[in-house]
Amino acid sequence: MKSTYKIIIGVIAGLLLVGVAHLNGFFPSSRDTHPPCDQLPTVAEATAALAGHQDLAEEIKALGDGIEVEVGKPCPNDQDRGLIMVSYGSKSERDAIADLLSRREGLGAPVHLVKR
């Protein structure tokens, strides 16, 4: 077999392996997304929702040092749209936050997890 064919087959096999590894979660992709900007509440609505759920916000903050819960503006073209942004520092903190939120009713507005 010519060396050119061996190289082509090797490249294809390598790409297939990388693709399978990515699909199986070996290479993390961004799982923390938020709804489209036109579907987000206003900043005032997100602020009111967070104020009404301060107990849960405090529980989230208590899950790790430096975890922050605040109203964020993720849409550069529409600064009146907001959501509740939870920033964390490690995978274990993210997992603990996601677990807590899955067991509760939520914060009254979309929550966006952001790694600092």
mmCIF file of the C-alpha atoms, coordinates in Angstrom:
data_MODEL
# 
_entry.id   MODEL 
# 
loop_
_atom_site.group_PDB 
_atom_site.id 
_atom_site.type_symbol 
_atom_site.label_atom_id 
_atom_site.label_alt_id 
_atom_site.label_comp_id 
_atom_site.label_asym_id 
_atom_site.label_entity_id 
_atom_site.label_seq_id 
_atom_site.pdbx_PDB_ins_code 
_atom_site.Cartn_x 
_atom_site.Cartn_y 
_atom_site.Cartn_z 
_atom_site.occupancy 
_atom_site.B_iso_or_equiv 
_atom_site.pdbx_formal_charge 
_atom_site.auth_seq_id 
_atom_site.auth_comp_id 
_atom_site.auth_asym_id 
_atom_site.auth_atom_id 
_atom_site.pdbx_PDB_model_num 
ATOM 1   C CA . MET A 1 1   ? 0.000   0.000  0.000  1.00 0.00 ? 1   MET A CA 1 
ATOM 2   C CA . LYS A 1 2   ? 1.342   3.407  -0.910 1.00 0.00 ? 2   LYS A CA 1 
ATOM 3   C CA . SER A 1 3   ? 2.363   5.680  1.966  1.00 0.00 ? 3   SER A CA 1 
ATOM 4   C CA . THR A 1 4   ? -0.071  8.374  0.741  1.00 0.00 ? 4   THR A CA 1 
ATOM 5   C CA . TYR A 1 5   ? -3.011  6.032  1.275  1.00 0.00 ? 5   TYR A CA 1 
ATOM 6   C CA . LYS A 1 6   ? -1.700  5.052  4.696  1.00 0.00 ? 6   LYS A CA 1 
ATOM 7   C CA . ILE A 1 7   ? -1.542  8.711  5.700  1.00 0.00 ? 7   ILE A CA 1 
ATOM 8   C CA . ILE A 1 8   ? -5.069  9.392  4.428  1.00 0.00 ? 8   ILE A CA 1 
ATOM 9   C CA . ILE A 1 9   ? -6.465  6.351  6.243  1.00 0.00 ? 9   ILE A CA 1 
ATOM 10  C CA . GLY A 1 10  ? -4.599  7.371  9.417  1.00 0.00 ? 10  GLY A CA 1 
ATOM 11  C CA . VAL A 1 11  ? -5.997  10.915 9.281  1.00 0.00 ? 11  VAL A CA 1 
ATOM 12  C CA . ILE A 1 12  ? -9.552  9.654  8.715  1.00 0.00 ? 12  ILE A CA 1 
ATOM 13  C CA . ALA A 1 13  ? -9.235  7.151  11.565 1.00 0.00 ? 13  ALA A CA 1 
ATOM 14  C CA . GLY A 1 14  ? -7.893  9.873  13.853 1.00 0.00 ? 14  GLY A CA 1 
ATOM 15  C CA . LEU A 1 15  ? -10.756 12.217 12.995 1.00 0.00 ? 15  LEU A CA 1 
ATOM 16  C CA . LEU A 1 16  ? -13.264 9.446  13.651 1.00 0.00 ? 16  LEU A CA 1 
ATOM 17  C CA . LEU A 1 17  ? -11.694 8.745  17.059 1.00 0.00 ? 17  LEU A CA 1 
ATOM 18  C CA . VAL A 1 18  ? -11.796 12.425 18.008 1.00 0.00 ? 18  VAL A CA 1 
ATOM 19  C CA . GLY A 1 19  ? -15.427 12.651 16.865 1.00 0.00 ? 19  GLY A CA 1 
ATOM 20  C CA . VAL A 1 20  ? -16.460 9.620  18.903 1.00 0.00 ? 20  VAL A CA 1 
ATOM 21  C CA . ALA A 1 21  ? -14.562 10.904 21.955 1.00 0.00 ? 21  ALA A CA 1 
ATOM 22  C CA . HIS A 1 22  ? -16.305 14.280 21.680 1.00 0.00 ? 22  HIS A CA 1 
ATOM 23  C CA . LEU A 1 23  ? -19.737 12.676 21.403 1.00 0.00 ? 23  LEU A CA 1 
ATOM 24  C CA . ASN A 1 24  ? -19.026 10.564 24.484 1.00 0.00 ? 24  ASN A CA 1 
ATOM 25  C CA . GLY A 1 25  ? -18.101 13.609 26.543 1.00 0.00 ? 25  GLY A CA 1 
ATOM 26  C CA . PHE A 1 26  ? -14.323 13.250 26.671 1.00 0.00 ? 26  PHE A CA 1 
ATOM 27  C CA . PHE A 1 27  ? -13.960 16.797 25.380 1.00 0.00 ? 27  PHE A CA 1 
ATOM 28  C CA . PRO A 1 28  ? -16.314 19.136 27.229 1.00 0.00 ? 28  PRO A CA 1 
ATOM 29  C CA . SER A 1 29  ? -18.448 21.457 25.200 1.00 0.00 ? 29  SER A CA 1 
ATOM 30  C CA . SER A 1 30  ? -20.358 24.406 26.520 1.00 0.00 ? 30  SER A CA 1 
ATOM 31  C CA . ARG A 1 31  ? -23.481 23.094 28.217 1.00 0.00 ? 31  ARG A CA 1 
ATOM 32  C CA . ASP A 1 32  ? -24.276 26.373 29.890 1.00 0.00 ? 32  ASP A CA 1 
ATOM 33  C CA . THR A 1 33  ? -26.448 28.305 27.508 1.00 0.00 ? 33  THR A CA 1 
ATOM 34  C CA . HIS A 1 34  ? -29.360 30.652 27.958 1.00 0.00 ? 34  HIS A CA 1 
ATOM 35  C CA . PRO A 1 35  ? -32.580 31.181 26.016 1.00 0.00 ? 35  PRO A CA 1 
ATOM 36  C CA . PRO A 1 36  ? -32.483 33.518 23.022 1.00 0.00 ? 36  PRO A CA 1 
ATOM 37  C CA . CYS A 1 37  ? -32.331 37.175 24.014 1.00 0.00 ? 37  CYS A CA 1 
ATOM 38  C CA . ASP A 1 38  ? -35.839 37.924 22.756 1.00 0.00 ? 38  ASP A CA 1 
ATOM 39  C CA . GLN A 1 39  ? -37.190 35.284 25.171 1.00 0.00 ? 39  GLN A CA 1 
ATOM 40  C CA . LEU A 1 40  ? -35.437 36.601 28.288 1.00 0.00 ? 40  LEU A CA 1 
ATOM 41  C CA . PRO A 1 41  ? -37.275 38.674 30.885 1.00 0.00 ? 41  PRO A CA 1 
ATOM 42  C CA . THR A 1 42  ? -36.431 42.309 31.409 1.00 0.00 ? 42  THR A CA 1 
ATOM 43  C CA . VAL A 1 43  ? -33.677 43.214 33.852 1.00 0.00 ? 43  VAL A CA 1 
ATOM 44  C CA . ALA A 1 44  ? -36.359 44.544 36.219 1.00 0.00 ? 44  ALA A CA 1 
ATOM 45  C CA . GLU A 1 45  ? -38.247 41.227 36.081 1.00 0.00 ? 45  GLU A CA 1 
ATOM 46  C CA . ALA A 1 46  ? -35.060 39.219 36.672 1.00 0.00 ? 46  ALA A CA 1 
ATOM 47  C CA . THR A 1 47  ? -34.129 41.504 39.585 1.00 0.00 ? 47  THR A CA 1 
ATOM 48  C CA . ALA A 1 48  ? -37.575 41.053 41.136 1.00 0.00 ? 48  ALA A CA 1 
ATOM 49  C CA . ALA A 1 49  ? -37.363 37.270 40.674 1.00 0.00 ? 49  ALA A CA 1 
ATOM 50  C CA . LEU A 1 50  ? -33.974 37.135 42.394 1.00 0.00 ? 50  LEU A CA 1 
ATOM 51  C CA . ALA A 1 51  ? -35.223 39.329 45.247 1.00 0.00 ? 51  ALA A CA 1 
ATOM 52  C CA . GLY A 1 52  ? -38.142 36.958 45.725 1.00 0.00 ? 52  GLY A CA 1 
ATOM 53  C CA . HIS A 1 53  ? -35.873 33.925 45.942 1.00 0.00 ? 53  HIS A CA 1 
ATOM 54  C CA . GLN A 1 54  ? -33.046 35.191 48.158 1.00 0.00 ? 54  GLN A CA 1 
ATOM 55  C CA . ASP A 1 55  ? -33.170 32.059 50.315 1.00 0.00 ? 55  ASP A CA 1 
ATOM 56  C CA . LEU A 1 56  ? -32.286 29.836 47.357 1.00 0.00 ? 56  LEU A CA 1 
ATOM 57  C CA . ALA A 1 57  ? -29.682 32.333 46.144 1.00 0.00 ? 57  ALA A CA 1 
ATOM 58  C CA . GLU A 1 58  ? -28.003 32.145 49.565 1.00 0.00 ? 58  GLU A CA 1 
ATOM 59  C CA . GLU A 1 59  ? -28.079 28.338 49.465 1.00 0.00 ? 59  GLU A CA 1 
ATOM 60  C CA . ILE A 1 60  ? -26.357 28.439 46.080 1.00 0.00 ? 60  ILE A CA 1 
ATOM 61  C CA . LYS A 1 61  ? -23.688 30.850 47.358 1.00 0.00 ? 61  LYS A CA 1 
ATOM 62  C CA . ALA A 1 62  ? -23.046 28.563 50.324 1.00 0.00 ? 62  ALA A CA 1 
ATOM 63  C CA . LEU A 1 63  ? -22.078 25.696 47.996 1.00 0.00 ? 63  LEU A CA 1 
ATOM 64  C CA . GLY A 1 64  ? -18.585 27.107 47.455 1.00 0.00 ? 64  GLY A CA 1 
ATOM 65  C CA . ASP A 1 65  ? -16.230 29.992 48.050 1.00 0.00 ? 65  ASP A CA 1 
ATOM 66  C CA . GLY A 1 66  ? -16.628 32.714 45.482 1.00 0.00 ? 66  GLY A CA 1 
ATOM 67  C CA . ILE A 1 67  ? -19.912 31.520 43.983 1.00 0.00 ? 67  ILE A CA 1 
ATOM 68  C CA . GLU A 1 68  ? -21.890 34.593 42.980 1.00 0.00 ? 68  GLU A CA 1 
ATOM 69  C CA . VAL A 1 69  ? -25.582 34.956 42.161 1.00 0.00 ? 69  VAL A CA 1 
ATOM 70  C CA . GLU A 1 70  ? -26.581 38.152 40.393 1.00 0.00 ? 70  GLU A CA 1 
ATOM 71  C CA . VAL A 1 71  ? -28.673 39.574 37.599 1.00 0.00 ? 71  VAL A CA 1 
ATOM 72  C CA . GLY A 1 72  ? -26.732 39.514 34.355 1.00 0.00 ? 72  GLY A CA 1 
ATOM 73  C CA . LYS A 1 73  ? -27.222 41.144 30.968 1.00 0.00 ? 73  LYS A CA 1 
ATOM 74  C CA . PRO A 1 74  ? -26.021 38.568 28.432 1.00 0.00 ? 74  PRO A CA 1 
ATOM 75  C CA . CYS A 1 75  ? -27.351 40.345 25.340 1.00 0.00 ? 75  CYS A CA 1 
ATOM 76  C CA . PRO A 1 76  ? -24.991 43.058 24.074 1.00 0.00 ? 76  PRO A CA 1 
ATOM 77  C CA . ASN A 1 77  ? -27.623 44.339 21.631 1.00 0.00 ? 77  ASN A CA 1 
ATOM 78  C CA . ASP A 1 78  ? -30.455 44.473 24.194 1.00 0.00 ? 78  ASP A CA 1 
ATOM 79  C CA . GLN A 1 79  ? -29.270 45.660 27.605 1.00 0.00 ? 79  GLN A CA 1 
ATOM 80  C CA . ASP A 1 80  ? -32.851 45.599 28.935 1.00 0.00 ? 80  ASP A CA 1 
ATOM 81  C CA . ARG A 1 81  ? -32.922 41.773 28.842 1.00 0.00 ? 81  ARG A CA 1 
ATOM 82  C CA . GLY A 1 82  ? -31.614 39.896 31.844 1.00 0.00 ? 82  GLY A CA 1 
ATOM 83  C CA . LEU A 1 83  ? -31.342 36.619 33.645 1.00 0.00 ? 83  LEU A CA 1 
ATOM 84  C CA . ILE A 1 84  ? -29.926 35.254 36.841 1.00 0.00 ? 84  ILE A CA 1 
ATOM 85  C CA . MET A 1 85  ? -26.243 34.544 36.401 1.00 0.00 ? 85  MET A CA 1 
ATOM 86  C CA . VAL A 1 86  ? -24.469 32.129 38.729 1.00 0.00 ? 86  VAL A CA 1 
ATOM 87  C CA . SER A 1 87  ? -20.680 32.183 38.472 1.00 0.00 ? 87  SER A CA 1 
ATOM 88  C CA . TYR A 1 88  ? -18.617 29.322 39.859 1.00 0.00 ? 88  TYR A CA 1 
ATOM 89  C CA . GLY A 1 89  ? -15.005 28.228 39.844 1.00 0.00 ? 89  GLY A CA 1 
ATOM 90  C CA . SER A 1 90  ? -14.860 24.447 39.582 1.00 0.00 ? 90  SER A CA 1 
ATOM 91  C CA . LYS A 1 91  ? -16.659 21.489 38.062 1.00 0.00 ? 91  LYS A CA 1 
ATOM 92  C CA . SER A 1 92  ? -17.638 20.233 41.514 1.00 0.00 ? 92  SER A CA 1 
ATOM 93  C CA . GLU A 1 93  ? -19.242 23.616 42.290 1.00 0.00 ? 93  GLU A CA 1 
ATOM 94  C CA . ARG A 1 94  ? -21.089 23.533 38.961 1.00 0.00 ? 94  ARG A CA 1 
ATOM 95  C CA . ASP A 1 95  ? -22.345 20.021 39.666 1.00 0.00 ? 95  ASP A CA 1 
ATOM 96  C CA . ALA A 1 96  ? -23.503 21.003 43.165 1.00 0.00 ? 96  ALA A CA 1 
ATOM 97  C CA . ILE A 1 97  ? -25.329 24.086 41.791 1.00 0.00 ? 97  ILE A CA 1 
ATOM 98  C CA . ALA A 1 98  ? -27.005 22.068 39.039 1.00 0.00 ? 98  ALA A CA 1 
ATOM 99  C CA . ASP A 1 99  ? -28.036 19.395 41.544 1.00 0.00 ? 99  ASP A CA 1 
ATOM 100 C CA . LEU A 1 100 ? -29.547 21.950 43.930 1.00 0.00 ? 100 LEU A CA 1 
ATOM 101 C CA . LEU A 1 101 ? -31.433 23.713 41.146 1.00 0.00 ? 101 LEU A CA 1 
ATOM 102 C CA . SER A 1 102 ? -32.781 20.391 39.848 1.00 0.00 ? 102 SER A CA 1 
ATOM 103 C CA . ARG A 1 103 ? -34.332 19.703 43.245 1.00 0.00 ? 103 ARG A CA 1 
ATOM 104 C CA . ARG A 1 104 ? -35.915 23.132 43.670 1.00 0.00 ? 104 ARG A CA 1 
ATOM 105 C CA . GLU A 1 105 ? -38.468 25.260 41.884 1.00 0.00 ? 105 GLU A CA 1 
ATOM 106 C CA . GLY A 1 106 ? -35.816 27.629 40.537 1.00 0.00 ? 106 GLY A CA 1 
ATOM 107 C CA . LEU A 1 107 ? -35.214 31.329 40.934 1.00 0.00 ? 107 LEU A CA 1 
ATOM 108 C CA . GLY A 1 108 ? -38.190 32.678 38.991 1.00 0.00 ? 108 GLY A CA 1 
ATOM 109 C CA . ALA A 1 109 ? -36.148 33.625 35.907 1.00 0.00 ? 109 ALA A CA 1 
ATOM 110 C CA . PRO A 1 110 ? -33.762 31.774 33.578 1.00 0.00 ? 110 PRO A CA 1 
ATOM 111 C CA . VAL A 1 111 ? -30.505 30.812 35.269 1.00 0.00 ? 111 VAL A CA 1 
ATOM 112 C CA . HIS A 1 112 ? -27.220 30.891 33.361 1.00 0.00 ? 112 HIS A CA 1 
ATOM 113 C CA . LEU A 1 113 ? -24.207 29.126 34.874 1.00 0.00 ? 113 LEU A CA 1 
ATOM 114 C CA . VAL A 1 114 ? -20.907 30.792 34.045 1.00 0.00 ? 114 VAL A CA 1 
ATOM 115 C CA . LYS A 1 115 ? -17.452 29.498 34.892 1.00 0.00 ? 115 LYS A CA 1 
ATOM 116 C CA . ARG A 1 116 ? -15.158 32.271 36.118 1.00 0.00 ? 116 ARG A CA 1 
# 
